[in-house]
Amino acid sequence: MVVKVDGKEHRKGVSKAGKNYDFHVIHFLAPDRRVEGLAAVTKIIDTSVIEYDKILVGQHYDLVPDFDGNIIEMRPAKV
């Protein structure tokens, strides 16, 4: 699926349960069968998939999900 990244954030810290977390979140617009027009979508991206600095706001990316919908590849798309 090709998406245009409209926003990004890097979340890193320690949860209330004491577990470390470190991941990226991307924000984009996408079709949703329940929405007229486009829906605002966020996807969590593991830091092993792509470096934060390589995610450029406004750039199109090809997202490859696994069977459970987790993003396992994220690469610049040829648009």
Secondary structure as UniProt FT lines:
FT   STRAND          2..4
FT   STRAND          7..14
FT   TURN            16..17
FT   STRAND          20..31
FT   TURN            33..34
FT   STRAND          38..46
FT   TURN            47..49
FT   HELIX           52..54
FT   TURN            57..58
FT   STRAND          60..65
FT   TURN            67..68
FT   STRAND          71..76
//
